[in-house]
Each structure stands twice: as C-alpha cells, then as structure tokens.
Amino acid sequence: MKAAVLEEFGTMPSVREWPDPVLGTGEVLVDVVAAPVLPYAGEVFRGERNYLLTLPVVPGAGAVGRVRATGPDATRLKPGDWVLCDPTIRSRDDARTPDITLQGLSARGDGGLFLQRHFGHGAYAEQVLVPTENAVPLGPIEAADAGRWAALSLCLVPYGGLLAAQLQPGETVLVSGATGNFGSAGVAVALAMGAACVVAPGRNADALADLERRFGARVRTVRLTGDDDTARMRSTAPGPIDVVLDLLPPSAGAAVTRTAAMTVREYGRVVLMGGVGMLGGDDLALPYPWLMRNNITVRGQWLAPREANTGLIALARAGLLDLGGFAVTEFGLDEIADAVGHAAKEQARFALTVIRP
C-alpha cells in the first residue's frame, strides 16, 4: 500500500510503498478515508514534543474509514461498514492498569512502546490495522462527509475529560483553553452533554466573540487580563462553577491553570487534560487547605475511555453535537507536508485538517 512514513525526527514523513498490514485474530483492517492532522503534528515530527514513538513509523492518530476485513472473533462488523478508528490502544492482559499506546503518535512508558511493535503504525496510509474494539461502528454516512466525521477524534479528548468529571445536565463548566483547538471543541461537547452554561476564558477577543456567536447565551466569555481573573470568572458564571476542564497547551504557564482551577465551587471537580509543564516550566501548585476544606476533587485524565466512542457518536447522531460547525480542509496523502503546514497555521476554533488517502 501507499503510506507516509516518518524515518527520523527532524524530517517530514515521505510517501512511499509500505507493506500491507497483516490481519490477525482480534483485529480489523480498515480502508482509511479521512485521517485528522493535529495542529502540533509538525512539532512531533521535528522531535520538539519528545513523544515516545518508535521509528520508522506511519504516523496519524485516528481515522474514519470502511472495514476491509475482520478477524474470526468479530461477529457484527462486516466489510464496507463505516467505522471510527480510536487510536487509543490498550493492552489486554491487565484490565486494571493497561499499558497504552496512542497509535501513530505516542506511548505511555515502556509498555506502550512494546505495544507499538504491533500497533504502532497509524492512519496516514491507505489501510490501518486496529484492535477489534477500536473499530467503532458509525452507521451509514456519505463518503464526502468522512472528513467532518473525523472531527469526532478531536471532540473525543474533551469528552473523555467531561466524563471523568461526571458532568451532569444543568451544571456549569469552565473550559480553560476555550479559544484553542481542543478547548473550543470542549465548549461544544459540554453543551451537547447538557451543561447549562459554559464559561469560556481567553485573551483573544475575536475568538471569544466567535464562541458567543456560535452558541448564544449558554456561553459566557471572560477576557483574561492577569488582574483578579479568578474573581472575574466566578462573577461571569450564572452560579457556582461545578466543573473546570483544563485543555491548555504546553506553551501555557501553570499559573493560568491555577487561576481557572480555583474558580470551582465547594465539592467541585477539576480535570487536567492539557500539556502544561510537559516542556518544562513551573509545576501546578494548588493550596492544600483550599483543596481539603472545600472537598475539591482534582483528577488527571489522559485521553478517553473506550466506551466514550459510542457515547460521542450518539451525541452527533442525535444532532446534539453539530459536526457541521467544523470547517474541514482536505489534502491527499501525497500532500502531507502541505497538510501539516496548514494544520499548524490554521489551528483555529472548529477547523479541521484531514488527509484522504
């Protein structure tokens, strides 16, 4: 098959012939139709993010495609079915603490690197091999809309965080990083899950105005100034803030996360999903007495649980999560360098770059 292959960090993937995946038991072979390109893909390829990734590798985390073939243990999937390929691959021999690799992108520790030996190659290719449980049925879709359905891979990240926060309909959520690529998706997902209000802080006035235009009165924006932002965010909310979801990138400082976290009410929940501190900088410091006396729950969440896929697809199918709000720009596999450059340049709200092999 034809695939984009990253040979070494500091270079761009090059398109060439690559061995076809070999199907085994417990696996599904998928013809890739649309694979999203992360805004920071170029940083990964240049080695700037220090991700654990065994080279050479076919990159590309997640895809929308059609089943080509299934292993003997698949009883419902059949060739031609549309599926969402979840790139979060977990080992099957430890249900409590499975090792994880993020297919075509990164891994968690040595166990994740071990998984990459078999499931390391991602979706920037004509075919991708995934564990059976990672090929999630989408139902019928139009081939022309595959790129828009690939936005589910973006939305899956904040959805996993909001599930970890046990968000309930009618609650108020503050999304820290709301004007970014993942954060803006988090605003949409929180509203789709029934949040009564989403508080959206940021420094970009145009981005904040865009969120208000898209979602109306259920989104309340706050222009960050560095001057008593915690109090301003609290006063902007219609009532106590139940959940804070942090999706800030590595370039953000821990102080911004701290400011947002401390807006949460007594018995509130704070979920950390961003990249703060991953490339250096100060650690996040939260006051012990405040955490203890206010019964605050702080939780880290990396990616989303497996069952999140079906829940997110259901939200989109019901029209609660409107994928039509995403502007999709498509590139062919031979245009991967242009796609990576476009994704980095256009890392705006509700914008998605995809490769269609």
Phi, psi and omega per residue, in radians:
M1 nan 2.950 3.057
K2 -1.645 2.357 -3.105
A3 -2.591 2.712 2.995
A4 -1.626 2.215 -3.019
V5 -2.137 2.225 3.039
L6 -1.597 1.950 -3.076
E7 -1.488 -0.691 3.135
E8 -2.704 2.652 3.101
F9 -1.151 2.530 -3.088
G10 1.706 -0.027 3.103
T11 -2.201 2.939 3.028
M12 -1.619 2.628 3.038
P13 -1.040 2.483 3.105
S14 -1.962 2.509 -3.090
V15 -1.552 2.225 3.140
R16 -2.748 3.096 3.061
E17 -1.249 2.448 -3.078
W18 -2.474 2.558 -3.101
P19 -1.034 2.409 3.057
D20 -1.085 2.473 3.034
P21 -1.077 2.560 3.128
V22 -1.841 2.069 -3.057
L23 -1.290 2.382 3.071
G24 -2.284 3.134 3.076
T25 -1.084 2.433 3.135
G26 1.370 0.324 -3.086
E27 -2.362 2.766 3.081
V28 -2.290 2.371 3.078
L29 -1.755 2.228 -3.021
V30 -2.149 2.332 2.960
D31 -1.392 2.042 -3.078
V32 -1.293 2.245 3.085
V33 -1.876 -0.700 3.131
A34 -2.583 2.231 3.140
A35 -2.216 2.158 -3.094
P36 -1.243 2.601 3.089
V37 -1.933 2.091 -3.131
L38 -1.200 2.552 3.116
P39 -1.032 -0.493 -3.108
Y40 -1.776 0.317 3.135
A41 -0.991 -0.718 3.126
G42 -1.052 -0.635 3.109
E43 -1.127 -0.660 3.104
V44 -1.149 -0.822 -3.090
F45 -1.136 -0.566 3.115
R46 -1.392 -0.125 -3.141
G47 1.462 0.147 -3.067
E48 -1.260 -0.413 -3.109
R49 -1.626 -0.108 3.090
N50 0.984 0.614 3.129
Y51 -1.260 2.559 3.053
L52 -1.351 1.885 -3.061
L53 -2.598 2.078 -3.103
T54 -1.424 2.163 -3.106
L55 -1.809 2.669 -0.070
P56 -1.264 2.692 -3.081
V57 -2.565 2.569 2.922
V58 -1.515 1.916 -3.106
P59 -1.371 -3.111 3.105
G60 2.014 1.832 -3.088
A61 -1.719 1.847 3.067
G62 1.607 2.706 -3.131
A63 -2.930 2.844 2.885
V64 -1.978 2.330 -3.113
G65 -2.825 -2.986 -3.126
R66 -2.090 2.422 -3.123
V67 -1.086 2.231 3.033
R68 -1.630 -0.772 -3.127
A69 -2.778 2.704 3.122
T70 -2.178 2.756 3.038
G71 -1.344 3.032 -3.048
P72 -1.225 -0.191 -3.135
D73 -1.694 0.076 3.069
A74 -1.563 2.104 -3.049
T75 -1.830 -0.221 -3.073
R76 -2.155 -0.653 3.096
L77 -1.154 2.516 3.108
K78 -2.489 2.769 3.139
P79 -0.961 2.373 -3.122
G80 1.720 -0.302 3.130
D81 -1.149 2.440 3.024
W82 -1.394 2.343 -3.139
V83 -2.408 2.687 2.934
L84 -1.708 2.161 -3.139
C85 -1.590 1.901 3.118
D86 -1.377 2.100 -3.069
P87 -1.390 -0.117 -3.121
T88 -1.438 1.798 -3.047
I89 -1.866 2.206 -3.074
R90 -1.983 2.496 3.047
S91 -1.125 2.683 -3.061
R92 -1.811 0.019 -3.041
D93 -1.834 0.209 3.025
D94 -2.685 1.642 -3.037
A95 -1.175 -0.460 -3.078
R96 -1.359 -0.825 -3.115
T97 -2.316 1.231 -3.107
P98 -1.187 2.525 2.972
D99 -1.228 2.627 -3.031
I100 -2.313 2.372 2.900
T101 -2.179 2.475 3.071
L102 -1.710 1.787 -2.933
Q103 -0.930 2.171 3.103
G104 1.329 0.232 -3.078
L105 -2.516 -0.896 -2.993
S106 -2.880 -3.141 3.123
A107 -2.635 2.846 3.041
R108 -1.924 1.776 3.035
G109 1.272 -3.001 -3.063
D110 -1.135 -0.635 3.127
G111 -1.113 -0.694 3.081
G112 -1.127 -0.675 3.081
L113 -1.126 -0.623 3.090
F114 -1.101 -0.729 3.103
L115 -1.071 -0.559 -3.133
Q116 -1.099 -0.346 3.133
R117 -1.074 -0.515 -3.112
H118 -1.954 -0.679 -3.072
F119 -1.990 0.527 -3.074
G120 -1.374 -0.502 -3.012
H121 -1.427 2.324 -3.021
G122 -1.721 -2.638 -2.836
A123 -1.741 0.049 3.097
Y124 -1.470 1.098 -3.078
A125 -2.798 2.962 3.138
E126 -1.243 -0.451 3.125
Q127 -2.403 2.664 3.045
V128 -2.412 2.483 3.120
L129 -1.819 2.209 -3.127
V130 -2.316 2.715 2.989
P131 -1.036 2.620 -3.084
T132 -0.926 -0.737 -3.084
E133 -1.244 -0.216 3.135
N134 -1.633 -0.043 3.026
A135 -1.733 1.704 -2.975
V136 -1.725 2.136 -3.086
P137 -1.053 2.337 3.091
L138 -1.722 -0.363 -2.946
G139 1.453 3.133 -3.094
P140 -1.184 2.342 3.025
I141 -2.428 2.855 3.037
E142 -1.438 2.396 -3.127
A143 -0.994 -0.615 -3.132
A144 -1.153 -0.371 -3.107
D145 -1.659 0.069 -3.064
A146 -1.022 -0.671 3.132
G147 -1.077 -0.694 3.125
R148 -1.191 -0.678 3.094
W149 -1.150 -0.411 3.083
A150 -1.146 -0.281 3.067
A151 -1.093 -0.315 3.074
L152 -1.038 -0.586 3.116
S153 -1.091 -0.619 3.082
L154 -1.241 -0.804 -3.088
C155 -1.213 -0.394 -3.090
L156 -1.092 -0.545 -3.118
V157 -1.133 -1.036 3.117
P158 -1.126 -0.515 3.093
Y159 -1.072 -0.722 3.079
G160 -1.067 -0.684 3.113
G161 -1.170 -0.696 -3.130
L162 -1.266 -0.538 3.012
L163 -1.160 -0.714 3.107
A164 -1.094 -0.572 3.111
A165 -1.372 -0.121 -3.098
Q166 0.963 0.806 3.120
L167 -1.017 2.326 3.124
Q168 -1.950 2.563 3.069
P169 -0.957 2.405 3.126
G170 1.639 -0.133 -3.130
E171 -1.482 2.902 3.108
T172 -1.853 2.294 -3.100
V173 -2.069 2.403 2.946
L174 -1.886 2.167 3.108
V175 -1.804 1.893 3.108
S176 -1.446 2.063 -2.997
G177 1.730 0.435 -3.002
A178 -1.137 -0.333 -3.119
T179 -1.631 0.049 3.126
G180 -1.610 -3.092 -3.082
N181 -1.124 -0.927 3.117
F182 -1.306 -0.656 -3.103
G183 -1.115 -0.740 3.134
S184 -1.149 -0.644 3.038
A185 -1.091 -0.625 3.098
G186 -1.090 -0.626 3.069
V187 -1.069 -0.831 -3.130
A188 -1.100 -0.730 -3.110
V189 -1.191 -0.727 3.121
A190 -1.042 -0.747 3.105
L191 -1.149 -0.691 3.115
A192 -1.093 -0.553 3.140
M193 -1.420 -0.071 3.058
G194 1.824 0.225 3.072
A195 -1.033 2.351 3.116
A196 -1.227 -0.592 -3.113
C197 -2.659 2.491 3.002
V198 -2.076 2.139 3.036
V199 -1.554 2.192 -3.032
A200 -2.107 1.706 3.083
P201 -1.502 2.704 3.097
G202 3.112 2.992 3.132
R203 -1.813 -0.308 -3.075
N204 -1.554 1.885 -3.075
A205 -1.099 -0.666 3.134
D206 -1.143 -0.703 3.132
A207 -1.145 -0.701 3.121
L208 -1.155 -0.710 3.109
A209 -1.114 -0.624 3.120
D210 -1.125 -0.707 3.101
L211 -1.104 -0.722 3.110
E212 -1.115 -0.696 -3.136
R213 -1.148 -0.702 -3.098
R214 -1.218 -0.699 -2.929
F215 -2.030 -0.152 3.054
G216 1.291 -2.608 -2.946
A217 -1.210 -0.294 -3.140
R218 -1.292 -0.205 3.051
V219 -1.922 2.231 3.105
R220 -2.102 2.096 -3.038
T221 -1.699 2.694 3.129
V222 -2.360 2.168 3.093
R223 -1.453 1.999 -3.117
L224 -1.287 2.355 -3.132
T225 -2.187 -0.247 -3.033
G226 1.506 0.022 -3.112
D227 -2.016 1.740 3.092
D228 0.971 0.773 -3.098
D229 -1.146 -0.557 3.140
T230 -1.050 -0.845 -3.140
A231 -1.125 -0.660 -3.127
R232 -1.184 -0.681 3.109
M233 -1.166 -0.732 3.100
R234 -1.061 -0.750 -3.082
S235 -1.253 -0.390 3.112
T236 -1.298 -0.540 -3.135
A237 -1.208 2.617 3.134
P238 -1.261 -0.237 3.137
G239 -2.927 -2.844 3.130
P240 -1.029 2.514 3.102
I241 -1.525 2.065 -3.048
D242 -1.444 -0.668 -3.016
V243 -2.373 2.380 2.955
V244 -2.036 2.182 3.084
L245 -1.991 2.043 -3.122
D246 -1.723 2.145 3.130
L247 -2.261 0.492 -3.114
L248 -1.210 2.578 -3.111
P249 -1.397 2.998 3.131
P250 -1.024 -0.429 -3.112
S251 -1.270 -0.263 -3.121
A252 -1.437 2.641 3.119
G253 -1.524 2.730 -3.133
A254 -1.112 -0.459 -3.117
A255 -1.091 -0.595 3.134
V256 -1.185 -0.718 3.089
T257 -1.114 -0.736 3.129
R258 -1.064 -0.764 -3.138
T259 -1.026 -0.774 3.139
A260 -1.205 -0.773 -3.091
A261 -1.013 -0.649 -3.039
M262 -1.413 0.131 2.996
T263 -1.460 -0.249 -2.975
V264 -1.240 2.603 -3.102
R265 -1.280 2.979 2.969
E266 -1.006 2.378 -3.040
Y267 1.171 0.288 3.130
G268 -1.383 3.004 -3.082
R269 -2.181 2.388 3.113
V270 -2.139 2.194 3.134
V271 -2.066 2.230 -3.097
L272 -1.838 2.058 -3.112
M273 -2.269 -0.069 -3.011
G274 -1.474 -2.831 -3.078
G275 -1.963 0.271 -3.079
V276 -1.008 2.245 3.097
G277 1.493 -0.130 -3.076
M278 -1.210 -0.414 3.130
L279 -1.980 0.433 -3.126
G280 1.842 -3.106 -3.117
G281 1.754 -3.138 -3.076
D282 -1.229 2.600 3.007
D283 -1.300 2.757 3.071
L284 -1.312 2.156 -3.138
A285 -2.037 2.049 3.093
L286 -2.037 2.446 -3.050
P287 -1.158 2.190 3.120
Y288 -0.973 -0.892 -3.108
P289 -1.040 -0.656 3.126
W290 -1.146 -0.770 3.122
L291 -1.081 -0.808 -3.040
M292 -1.247 -0.861 -3.039
R293 -1.299 -0.371 3.117
N294 -1.799 0.112 3.066
N295 0.945 0.814 -3.091
I296 -1.461 2.386 3.025
T297 -1.775 2.164 3.065
V298 -2.049 2.208 -3.077
R299 -2.377 2.385 2.950
G300 -1.545 2.543 3.125
Q301 -2.483 2.028 3.067
W302 -1.764 2.002 3.110
L303 1.148 -2.762 -3.010
A304 -2.216 2.641 3.075
P305 -1.191 2.794 -3.051
R306 -1.007 -0.716 -3.075
E307 -1.207 -0.214 3.130
A308 -1.102 -0.517 -3.107
N309 -1.015 -0.874 -3.093
T310 -1.178 -0.629 3.114
G311 -1.138 -0.721 -3.131
L312 -1.206 -0.712 3.089
I313 -1.049 -0.694 3.131
A314 -1.108 -0.682 3.099
L315 -1.089 -0.709 3.131
A316 -1.225 -0.736 3.137
R317 -1.086 -0.610 -3.136
A318 -1.368 -0.158 -3.111
G319 1.462 0.054 3.115
L320 -1.274 -0.607 3.014
L321 -1.874 1.936 -3.036
D322 -1.563 1.760 3.111
L323 -1.251 -0.263 3.092
G324 -1.154 -0.239 3.106
G325 -1.379 -0.118 -3.137
F326 -1.606 2.252 3.044
A327 -1.511 2.086 -3.034
V328 -1.898 2.256 3.038
T329 -2.019 2.217 -3.012
E330 -1.947 2.517 3.103
F331 -2.314 2.650 2.998
G332 -1.349 2.877 -3.127
L333 -1.057 -0.640 3.129
D334 -1.178 -0.221 -3.117
E335 -1.807 0.482 -3.022
I336 -1.050 -0.659 3.132
A337 -1.094 -0.721 3.093
D338 -1.150 -0.659 -3.140
A339 -1.127 -0.758 3.128
V340 -1.122 -0.754 3.097
G341 -1.105 -0.719 3.131
H342 -1.128 -0.746 -3.127
A343 -1.093 -0.676 3.140
A344 -1.227 -0.662 -3.092
K345 -1.332 -0.619 -3.033
E346 -1.858 0.664 -3.102
Q347 -1.347 1.086 -3.093
A348 -1.741 3.126 3.095
R349 -1.201 2.386 3.015
F350 0.962 0.663 3.050
A351 -2.136 2.388 -3.080
L352 -2.378 2.284 3.033
T353 -1.804 2.273 3.139
V354 -2.296 2.670 3.007
I355 -1.857 2.319 3.095
R356 -2.005 1.680 -3.101
P357 -1.081 nan nan
